[in-house]
Amino acid sequence: MANKEEIKKELDKLIDIRTDFLAYFDSNLAKKNNGMEFDFEATPTLDAKKVYEHFFKLDYQARKLRGFLVKELGLKAK
């Protein structure tokens, strides 16, 4: 069973990966509404491979963390 420190470590990784993903958007997309929203229409194309790389890391970490939480909380996985 995972302990709280392992879960915290994995949560921290998830936040770091999310931050990197959003930083990629920040550096490659214009913003609208006083910088509160990405303007996808102003930048209609992004490097799909880069977007997927960021998404895959985020998704993998979320699934990994889910496994720890399912075990720790004794939940039944779907």
C-alpha positions as CSV (number, residue, x, y, z in Angstrom):
1,M,0.0,0.0,0.0
2,A,1.3,3.5,-0.8
3,N,2.0,5.8,2.1
4,K,1.1,9.5,2.3
5,E,4.6,10.6,1.4
6,E,4.5,8.6,-1.8
7,I,1.1,10.0,-2.7
8,K,2.3,13.5,-1.9
9,K,5.3,13.0,-4.1
10,E,3.1,11.8,-7.0
11,L,0.7,14.7,-6.5
12,D,3.7,17.1,-6.7
13,K,4.8,15.5,-9.9
14,L,1.3,15.9,-11.3
15,I,1.3,19.6,-10.5
16,D,4.7,20.1,-12.0
17,I,3.6,18.4,-15.2
18,R,0.4,20.5,-15.3
19,T,2.5,23.6,-14.8
20,D,4.8,22.6,-17.8
21,F,1.7,22.0,-20.0
22,L,0.3,25.4,-19.2
23,A,3.7,27.1,-19.7
24,Y,3.8,25.6,-23.2
25,F,0.4,27.1,-23.9
26,D,1.5,30.4,-22.3
27,S,4.5,30.6,-24.6
28,N,2.7,29.6,-27.8
29,L,-0.8,31.1,-27.6
30,A,-2.1,34.6,-27.4
31,K,-4.5,35.5,-24.6
32,K,-7.7,37.4,-24.6
33,N,-10.1,38.8,-21.9
34,N,-7.2,40.7,-20.2
35,G,-5.0,37.6,-20.3
36,M,-7.4,35.3,-18.5
37,E,-8.2,33.0,-21.4
38,F,-6.2,31.4,-24.2
39,D,-7.1,32.7,-27.7
40,F,-7.1,29.6,-29.7
41,E,-8.6,31.4,-32.7
42,A,-5.7,33.8,-32.9
43,T,-3.2,30.9,-33.0
44,P,-5.2,28.2,-34.8
45,T,-2.2,25.8,-35.0
46,L,0.1,24.4,-32.4
47,D,2.7,21.7,-32.7
48,A,0.5,18.6,-32.3
49,K,3.4,16.4,-31.3
50,K,4.4,18.8,-28.5
51,V,0.8,19.1,-27.3
52,Y,0.5,15.3,-27.2
53,E,3.8,14.9,-25.4
54,H,2.5,17.3,-22.6
55,F,-0.9,15.6,-22.5
56,F,0.6,12.1,-22.4
57,K,2.8,13.0,-19.4
58,L,-0.2,14.6,-17.6
59,D,-2.5,11.6,-18.4
60,Y,0.2,9.1,-17.4
61,Q,0.8,10.8,-14.1
62,A,-2.9,11.1,-13.3
63,R,-3.4,7.4,-14.0
64,K,-0.4,6.5,-11.8
65,L,-1.7,8.6,-9.0
66,R,-5.2,7.1,-9.4
67,G,-3.6,3.7,-8.9
68,F,-2.0,4.8,-5.6
69,L,-5.3,6.3,-4.4
70,V,-7.4,3.3,-5.3
71,K,-5.0,1.1,-3.3
72,E,-4.7,3.5,-0.4
73,L,-8.4,4.1,-0.1
74,G,-9.5,0.6,-0.8
75,L,-11.6,1.6,-3.8
76,K,-12.7,-0.7,-6.6
77,A,-11.1,0.5,-9.8
78,K,-13.2,0.8,-13.0
